[in-house]
Amino acid sequence: MLNETSTSKRRTVLGQGLDALIPLDGPPEGDVGGHHVKYLAIESLFPNPYQPRRVFDETALSELADSIKEMGVIQPLIVRRTPSGDHQIVAGERRWKAAMMAGFSTIPVIVRDLSDAESLEMALIENLQREDLNPLDTAEAYDVLIKKFSYTHEALAKRIGKDRSSITNHLRLLKLPDPIKEDLRGDRLSMGHARTLLAVDHLPTQLDLSRKILKRNLSVRDLEKIVQNFKDKQKTSRTGPPVKESELASLERGLSRHLSTRVVVKTFSNNSGKLEISFHSREELDRLLEAIGYSEDFS
């Protein structure tokens, strides 16, 4: 196996985001950029629980492992020491996983004295500076930074070099139902698909459309046309002849008298509605069921 410190071949950049902190070219061990690089046993490291990346692509990891076998781990991990004597990975979990796949027993690290809050912030921002974090993981990372560190959208955008609108658009993804979120996290749906689905304010329709995207392999443009047709139909149904309030009130009074209990009739914009019949005891429920011709033995 190639020795981890043998990195005399031409090095290539395996990651971005910490370049300003750690120069990629330099001695594999010793002082680098004002920080001391040392080698630690891979088994003594464990992941950061606030790692925003939930899914690690196995093919990409395998490719990185092959590169590490050839070139070594060029960019040291950032870690912090725990009271138990182990080291928590602050930045570089992907390199750590790939190095283990490559069969390495040690890995270069820079040990930083960081609080829980500092560790969380560095882990999130380091990952957000990369372009391959999926949109949902990015949105969840933004959400954590805003809630735990009181960032405004504008301040966060400035900190990570993004447009404010990008922050806002990502955060809106958190409003999607869980099944769509998981498809987004698994790269089965794109950011464009997700943003188009957010334009639909009807949950069952959102879910139905997401299934159609996967089944029919719909493009974002195809989905936009479907959503526009859905909105047009909604507008048409809203302009249909509504039931007059006086007619509803008369119907409620008549049903209340007929059933000898309070009855409420509700209508919605698409001419659907709901009928509410009140009861206040088991006996009254039995009487109402009998009145509408329904029989059930609850004993």
C-alpha positions in Angstrom: 0.0 0.0 0.0 1.3 3.5 -0.8 2.5 5.3 2.3 0.2 8.2 3.3 3.1 10.6 3.4 4.3 9.8 -0.2 2.8 12.7 -2.1 5.6 13.7 -4.4 3.5 13.3 -7.6 1.7 16.3 -9.0 -1.2 17.1 -6.7 -4.7 17.8 -7.8 -7.4 19.7 -5.9 -9.8 17.2 -4.3 -12.0 19.7 -2.6 -12.8 23.3 -2.2 -14.0 25.5 0.7 -10.9 25.6 3.0 -8.3 26.7 0.5 -7.9 30.0 2.3 -7.3 28.2 5.6 -5.0 25.4 4.4 -2.7 25.7 1.4 -2.9 22.6 -0.7 0.8 22.6 -1.5 3.2 22.1 1.4 4.8 19.6 3.7 2.5 16.6 4.6 3.4 17.0 8.3 4.4 20.0 10.3 3.3 23.7 10.3 1.1 24.7 7.4 -0.4 28.1 7.1 0.1 28.7 10.9 -1.5 25.4 11.8 0.2 22.2 12.8 -0.6 19.2 10.6 -0.3 15.8 12.3 -1.3 12.2 11.5 -4.0 10.5 13.6 -5.3 6.9 13.5 -8.5 6.9 11.4 -10.3 4.8 14.0 -9.8 7.6 16.6 -12.0 10.0 14.5 -15.8 10.2 14.4 -18.2 12.3 12.3 -19.7 15.6 13.2 -23.4 15.1 14.2 -24.2 18.4 12.4 -22.7 17.3 9.1 -25.2 18.7 6.6 -24.4 16.1 3.9 -26.9 13.3 4.6 -26.1 11.2 1.5 -22.6 10.3 0.3 -22.5 9.1 -3.3 -20.8 5.7 -3.3 -19.4 6.0 -6.8 -17.9 9.4 -6.1 -16.5 8.1 -2.8 -14.9 5.1 -4.7 -13.3 7.5 -7.2 -11.9 9.6 -4.4 -10.6 6.5 -2.7 -8.8 5.5 -5.9 -7.3 9.0 -6.1 -6.2 8.9 -2.5 -4.5 5.5 -3.1 -2.5 7.2 -5.8 -1.9 10.7 -4.4 -2.5 10.4 -0.6 -4.8 12.7 1.4 -3.7 16.1 0.2 -6.0 18.4 2.2 -5.9 17.8 6.0 -9.1 17.3 7.9 -10.1 19.8 10.5 -10.9 18.1 13.8 -11.3 18.9 17.5 -10.4 16.9 20.5 -13.2 15.6 22.7 -13.0 15.1 26.5 -12.8 11.3 25.9 -9.6 11.7 23.9 -11.1 11.0 20.5 -11.3 13.5 17.7 -14.5 14.8 16.1 -14.4 15.7 12.4 -15.3 19.3 11.8 -14.6 19.4 8.1 -13.5 16.6 5.8 -15.8 13.6 6.5 -15.9 12.7 2.8 -12.0 12.5 2.7 -12.1 10.4 5.9 -14.6 7.9 4.5 -12.6 7.6 1.2 -9.3 7.1 3.1 -10.9 4.3 5.0 -12.1 2.8 1.7 -8.5 3.1 0.4 -7.2 1.1 3.4 -5.3 3.9 5.1 -4.8 3.6 8.9 -3.8 7.2 9.5 -4.9 10.5 8.0 -3.5 14.1 8.2 -5.5 16.5 10.4 -5.3 20.0 11.9 -6.6 20.0 15.5 -8.5 23.1 16.4 -9.8 24.2 19.8 -13.4 24.8 18.9 -16.6 25.1 21.0 -19.7 23.2 20.0 -21.1 26.3 18.3 -17.9 27.1 16.4 -17.6 23.5 15.3 -21.2 23.5 14.0 -20.8 26.8 12.2 -17.5 25.7 10.5 -18.9 22.3 9.5 -22.0 23.9 7.9 -20.2 26.7 6.1 -17.4 24.5 4.8 -20.0 22.3 3.2 -22.1 25.1 1.9 -19.1 26.5 0.0 -19.1 23.3 -2.1 -21.3 23.1 -5.1 -22.2 19.4 -4.8 -24.4 19.6 -1.7 -27.9 18.7 -2.6 -30.6 21.4 -2.4 -32.4 20.0 0.6 -29.2 19.5 2.7 -28.3 23.0 1.8 -31.7 24.3 2.9 -31.4 22.5 6.2 -27.9 23.8 6.8 -29.2 27.4 6.1 -32.0 26.8 8.6 -29.7 25.6 11.3 -27.3 28.6 10.8 -30.3 31.0 10.9 -31.9 29.5 14.0 -28.7 28.7 16.0 -26.6 31.7 15.1 -29.3 34.3 14.4 -28.1 35.0 10.9 -30.4 37.1 8.7 -30.8 36.0 5.1 -28.7 38.9 4.0 -25.9 38.2 6.5 -25.8 34.5 5.6 -25.7 35.2 1.9 -22.7 37.5 2.4 -20.9 35.0 4.6 -21.1 32.2 2.1 -21.0 34.2 -1.1 -24.5 33.6 -2.3 -27.4 35.8 -3.5 -30.0 36.5 -0.8 -32.7 35.2 -3.2 -30.8 31.8 -3.3 -31.0 31.6 0.5 -34.7 32.3 0.5 -35.5 29.9 -2.4 -33.7 27.1 -0.6 -35.4 27.7 2.7 -38.8 27.5 0.9 -38.0 23.8 0.1 -38.5 23.0 3.8 -42.2 23.6 3.3 -42.5 20.6 1.0 -44.0 17.4 2.3 -41.6 14.7 3.5 -42.0 12.3 0.5 -41.0 15.1 -1.9 -38.1 16.2 0.3 -36.7 12.7 0.2 -37.0 12.5 -3.6 -35.1 15.9 -3.7 -32.5 14.6 -1.3 -32.0 11.5 -3.4 -31.6 13.6 -6.6 -34.8 12.1 -8.1 -36.2 15.6 -8.2 -34.3 18.7 -9.1 -34.4 22.1 -7.5 -36.4 23.3 -10.5 -39.0 20.6 -10.0 -39.3 21.4 -6.3 -39.7 25.2 -6.8 -42.4 24.5 -9.4 -44.3 22.2 -7.0 -44.1 24.9 -4.3 -46.4 27.0 -6.6 -49.2 24.5 -5.9 -50.9 25.2 -2.6 -52.7 21.8 -2.5 -50.8 19.0 -0.8 -52.5 16.0 -2.5 -51.9 17.7 -5.9 -48.2 18.3 -5.0 -47.8 14.6 -4.1 -49.6 13.5 -7.3 -47.5 15.7 -9.5 -44.2 14.5 -7.9 -45.2 10.9 -8.6 -45.9 11.9 -12.2 -42.5 13.5 -12.6 -40.8 10.3 -11.6 -43.1 8.0 -13.6 -43.1 10.1 -16.8 -39.6 11.6 -16.4 -41.1 15.1 -16.8 -38.8 18.0 -17.4 -39.2 21.2 -15.4 -40.8 22.8 -18.4 -43.3 20.0 -18.7 -44.2 20.4 -15.0 -44.6 24.1 -15.3 -47.2 23.6 -18.1 -49.1 21.1 -15.9 -49.1 23.4 -12.9 -50.3 26.3 -15.0 -53.2 24.2 -16.3 -54.0 23.3 -12.7 -54.1 27.0 -11.7 -56.2 27.9 -14.7 -58.8 25.2 -13.7 -58.8 26.6 -10.2 -59.6 30.1 -11.4 -62.4 28.7 -13.6 -63.9 26.8 -10.7 -63.8 29.9 -8.5 -65.7 31.9 -11.1 -68.5 29.3 -11.3 -72.0 30.2 -9.9 -71.6 30.2 -6.1 -74.4 29.0 -3.8 -76.1 32.1 -2.4 -75.6 32.7 1.3 -79.4 33.0 1.8 -79.9 29.5 0.2 -77.2 28.0 2.6 -78.8 29.6 5.6 -82.2 28.3 4.6 -80.8 24.8 4.0 -79.0 24.8 7.4 -82.3 25.8 9.2 -84.3 23.2 7.4 -81.8 20.4 8.1 -81.5 21.5 11.8 -85.2 21.3 12.2 -85.4 18.0 10.4 -82.7 16.4 12.5 -83.4 18.3 15.7 -79.7 19.3 16.1 -77.3 21.9 14.8 -76.3 21.5 11.2 -73.7 23.6 9.4 -73.1 23.6 5.6 -69.7 24.8 4.4 -68.8 25.5 0.8 -65.3 26.0 -0.8 -64.1 28.0 -3.8 -64.2 25.0 -6.1 -67.9 24.3 -5.3 -67.1 21.4 -3.0 -68.2 21.5 0.6 -68.7 19.9 4.0 -71.8 19.0 6.0 -71.4 19.1 9.8 -74.0 17.5 12.1 -73.6 18.0 15.8 -74.4 15.6 18.6 -73.8 15.8 22.3 -74.3 12.3 23.6 -74.2 8.6 22.5 -78.0 8.5 22.6 -78.2 11.5 20.3 -75.8 9.9 17.9 -77.9 6.8 17.8 -81.0 8.9 17.1 -79.3 10.8 14.3 -78.0 7.6 12.7 -81.5 6.2 12.7 -82.9 9.4 11.3 -80.6 9.2 8.3 -81.4 5.6 7.8 -78.0 4.1 9.0 -77.9 1.2 11.4 -74.8 0.0 13.2 -74.3 -2.3 16.2 -71.6 -0.7 18.4 -72.0 -3.1 21.3 
